[in-house]
Amino acid sequence: MTLNEFLQQYDKPGSIILLEGKRIVREEDREKLVKLGNLLAFKSKHMLFRSGNADGSDQFFSEGVAGIDNRRLQVITPYSGHRRKTNLAYDTVALDEIDLAAEADVVYQSKSNKKTENLIDQYVGGNRNSYAIKAAYIIRDTVKAIGAEGVQPATFGIFYDDLLNPLAGGTGHTMQVCRQNNIPIVDQQVWFQWLQE
């Protein structure tokens, strides 16, 4: 898929594009993430860009989008006030604003992450201790992809993954949830080429 093909297919009203990835970004790649966010926001008219407001990839992509139009940047955070000082988004939805007890599909799909499966029920049940709060990050990652009450599902996902250890951690969870829900995704093996077009 070329950049022009992507834009032709997805630059439509209601399109929500995930821009996210690993917290650790190779030094030589950081500028590329900012450049992609900038390029997509500049060349598109309708897309809304969604991030998880994490350090690393999320921040670099967000800087690029916000450099053109922060009104088209939305972040889903694991709790209110998460990284508030570095949040560049116009629209922020915190997980604690979502009634997770009413979001059976979000809870079910979050449990596909086996490392936090047991913590999901604790968190949804109201436990916010330092151990259970880890579940909030995985639930946030699920919501970014499939949406929830008041949060539309994503249309497409653009990721910066660790190509030596792909599909691991929260980024891998989000990518897997996208695949399970037929949300197309690409990683830098595709979008690095877009920067050359």
C-alpha positions as CSV (number, residue, x, y, z in Angstrom):
1,M,0.0,0.0,0.0
2,T,1.4,3.4,-1.0
3,L,0.7,6.6,0.9
4,N,-1.6,7.8,-1.9
5,E,-3.5,4.6,-1.8
6,F,-3.9,4.9,1.9
7,L,-5.1,8.5,1.7
8,Q,-7.5,7.7,-1.1
9,Q,-9.0,4.8,0.9
10,Y,-9.1,6.2,4.4
11,D,-9.2,10.0,4.2
12,K,-13.0,10.1,4.8
13,P,-15.2,11.7,7.5
14,G,-15.3,9.4,10.5
15,S,-11.9,7.8,9.8
16,I,-9.9,7.1,12.9
17,I,-6.2,6.3,12.5
18,L,-4.2,4.8,15.3
19,L,-0.7,6.2,15.5
20,E,1.3,4.4,18.1
21,G,3.9,1.9,19.1
22,K,6.8,1.1,21.3
23,R,8.1,3.3,24.1
24,I,11.7,2.6,23.0
25,V,12.3,4.2,19.6
26,R,15.6,3.9,17.9
27,E,17.4,7.2,17.9
28,E,17.6,7.3,14.0
29,D,13.9,6.6,13.8
30,R,12.5,9.3,16.1
31,E,12.4,12.0,13.4
32,K,10.6,9.6,11.0
33,L,7.7,9.2,13.5
34,V,7.3,13.0,13.9
35,K,7.6,13.3,10.1
36,L,4.9,10.7,9.5
37,G,2.4,12.4,11.9
38,N,3.1,15.7,10.3
39,L,2.8,14.3,6.7
40,L,-0.5,12.5,7.4
41,A,-2.1,15.5,9.1
42,F,-0.9,17.8,6.3
43,K,-2.0,15.6,3.4
44,S,-5.4,14.5,4.8
45,K,-8.5,16.5,5.5
46,H,-10.8,14.2,7.5
47,M,-8.8,11.7,9.5
48,L,-8.8,11.8,13.2
49,F,-5.6,10.5,14.7
50,R,-5.7,8.5,18.0
51,S,-2.9,7.7,20.4
52,G,-2.4,6.2,23.9
53,N,-0.4,9.2,25.2
54,A,2.6,7.0,26.1
55,D,6.2,8.1,26.0
56,G,8.2,7.1,22.9
57,S,6.3,6.4,19.7
58,D,3.0,7.8,20.8
59,Q,4.7,11.1,21.7
60,F,6.7,11.4,18.5
61,F,3.6,10.7,16.3
62,S,1.6,13.1,18.3
63,E,4.2,15.9,18.0
64,G,3.9,15.5,14.2
65,V,0.1,15.7,14.1
66,A,-0.1,18.5,16.6
67,G,2.5,20.5,14.6
68,I,-0.2,20.7,11.9
69,D,-3.6,20.5,13.7
70,N,-3.9,19.3,17.3
71,R,-7.8,19.4,16.9
72,R,-7.4,16.1,14.9
73,L,-5.5,14.4,17.7
74,Q,-7.3,12.3,20.3
75,V,-5.7,10.3,23.1
76,I,-7.1,7.5,25.2
77,T,-5.4,7.5,28.6
78,P,-5.4,4.8,31.3
79,Y,-6.5,7.3,33.9
80,S,-7.3,11.0,34.3
81,G,-4.2,13.2,34.3
82,H,-1.9,10.6,32.6
83,R,1.1,12.5,31.3
84,R,-0.9,15.7,31.3
85,K,2.1,18.0,30.8
86,T,3.1,16.3,27.5
87,N,-0.4,15.6,26.2
88,L,-0.8,17.5,22.9
89,A,-4.3,16.3,22.0
90,Y,-7.3,18.4,21.6
91,D,-9.5,15.5,22.8
92,T,-8.6,13.3,25.7
93,V,-10.7,10.3,26.9
94,A,-9.6,8.8,30.2
95,L,-10.4,5.2,31.0
96,D,-12.0,6.2,34.3
97,E,-14.6,8.1,32.3
98,I,-15.8,4.8,30.7
99,D,-18.2,2.5,32.5
100,L,-16.2,-0.7,32.0
101,A,-18.9,-2.8,33.7
102,A,-21.1,-2.0,30.6
103,E,-18.3,-2.8,28.2
104,A,-18.3,-6.7,28.1
105,D,-16.6,-6.9,24.7
106,V,-13.7,-4.5,25.9
107,V,-13.2,-6.6,29.0
108,Y,-13.4,-9.9,27.1
109,Q,-10.9,-8.8,24.4
110,S,-8.6,-7.3,27.0
111,K,-8.4,-10.7,28.7
112,S,-6.7,-12.1,25.5
113,N,-3.5,-10.6,27.0
114,K,-2.5,-13.5,29.2
115,K,-0.1,-11.5,31.3
116,T,-2.8,-9.3,32.7
117,E,-5.8,-11.6,32.3
118,N,-6.3,-12.0,36.1
119,L,-5.9,-8.3,36.7
120,I,-8.6,-7.3,34.3
121,D,-11.5,-8.5,36.6
122,Q,-9.8,-6.9,39.6
123,Y,-9.5,-3.5,37.8
124,V,-13.1,-3.6,36.4
125,G,-14.3,-4.5,39.9
126,G,-12.8,-1.3,41.3
127,N,-9.4,-2.4,42.6
128,R,-6.9,0.4,41.9
129,N,-3.9,-0.9,43.8
130,S,-0.5,-0.6,42.2
131,Y,-0.7,-4.2,40.8
132,A,-4.3,-4.0,39.4
133,I,-3.6,-0.6,37.8
134,K,-1.4,-2.4,35.2
135,A,-4.7,-3.8,33.7
136,A,-5.7,-0.2,32.9
137,Y,-3.0,0.0,30.2
138,I,-4.2,-3.1,28.4
139,I,-7.8,-2.1,28.7
140,R,-6.9,1.3,27.3
141,D,-5.1,-0.4,24.4
142,T,-8.2,-2.4,23.6
143,V,-10.5,0.7,23.7
144,K,-8.1,2.5,21.3
145,A,-8.8,-0.2,18.8
146,I,-12.4,-1.3,19.2
147,G,-13.9,1.7,20.9
148,A,-16.4,1.9,23.8
149,E,-19.5,4.0,24.6
150,G,-18.7,7.4,23.2
151,V,-15.5,6.2,21.6
152,Q,-15.7,5.1,17.9
153,P,-13.6,2.1,16.8
154,A,-10.5,2.7,14.9
155,T,-10.5,2.4,11.1
156,F,-6.8,1.7,10.5
157,G,-3.7,1.2,12.7
158,I,-0.2,2.5,12.0
159,F,2.4,1.2,14.3
160,Y,6.1,1.5,15.2
161,D,6.9,-2.0,16.5
162,D,10.1,-3.7,17.6
163,L,10.9,-5.7,14.5
164,L,13.3,-8.0,16.5
165,N,10.6,-8.9,19.0
166,P,7.3,-8.2,17.1
167,L,3.8,-8.2,18.6
168,A,5.1,-8.0,22.2
169,G,3.7,-6.0,25.1
170,G,0.9,-3.4,24.9
171,T,1.7,-2.5,21.3
172,G,1.5,-6.2,20.3
173,H,-1.8,-6.5,22.2
174,T,-3.3,-3.5,20.3
175,M,-2.1,-4.9,17.0
176,Q,-3.6,-8.3,17.8
177,V,-6.9,-6.7,18.8
178,C,-6.9,-4.8,15.5
179,R,-6.3,-8.1,13.6
180,Q,-9.1,-9.9,15.5
181,N,-11.5,-7.1,14.6
182,N,-10.5,-6.8,11.0
183,I,-8.9,-3.4,11.5
184,P,-6.1,-3.2,8.9
185,I,-2.6,-2.4,10.3
186,V,0.8,-1.6,9.0
187,D,4.2,-1.1,10.7
188,Q,7.3,0.8,9.8
189,Q,8.2,-1.8,7.1
190,V,5.4,-0.2,5.1
191,W,5.2,3.4,6.3
192,F,8.9,4.1,6.2
193,Q,8.4,3.9,2.4
194,W,5.7,6.5,2.6
195,L,8.2,9.0,3.7
196,Q,10.2,8.5,0.5
197,E,7.2,9.0,-1.9
